């Protein structure tokens, strides 16, 4: 079942993601034809860089560390050779991460992030009295890449990003429309895929910092949406996510 049909089936069943009853699919995987080297980057987490804060006042850096560790563990179990760029709450800065990636010589690179979209309203008060902000109107994942660099590199990013979106949708994850991105990203033909369109000096460094392998960012979910945050704390979500990433990686490597 392709991604569009899978999402249609979920919607018709009356339980679109991130409803608690929405079921994700762990995609079946053929054995890898060769050992694929993949980098899993836990977004943010450099000194002084925690990223956004979500509906429970959770930091993006903490959320992405949990997600990246879960993804790396599952990909390794499936036979992938994995480099994690950050395994502690505070890791190295991005130039050091890029250097480690280039030494590793991966086939593919994925950086995990969360979004904090649109306007927000007080959701709860944290233990220290901090107001935590929420907005449940914009759930879903998005996949981002850069169109800077050699054409062959850009085409490889495009293929990797589109494959990731297709497999995540096939697994039942909800594709974000991009309505709150405005002029920051250009919309790709593939749902939930976007190309960095900021002014040149403001573009996302990590997306264009290396050409050793195609790099994409996945905004895994909306950090202000309590339902989606809760779903991302379920092991089953990480199982389905990892299988989708593995399936996308196999498709890209086998057809390049």
Buried (B, 14 or more C-beta within 10 A) or exposed (E): EEBEEBBEEBEEEEBBBBBEEBBBBBBEBEEBEEEBBBBBBBBBBBEEBBBBBBBBBBBBBBBBBBBBBBBBBBBBEBEBBBBBBBEEEBBBEBEEBBEBBBEBEBBBBBBBBBBBBEEBEEBEEEEEEEEBBBBBBBBBBBBBBBBBBEEEBBEBBBBBBBBBBBBBBBBBBBBBEBEBBEEBBEBBEBBBBBBBBEEEEEBBEBBBBBBBBBBBBBBBBBBBBBBBBBBBEEEEBBBBBBBBBBBBBBBBBEEE
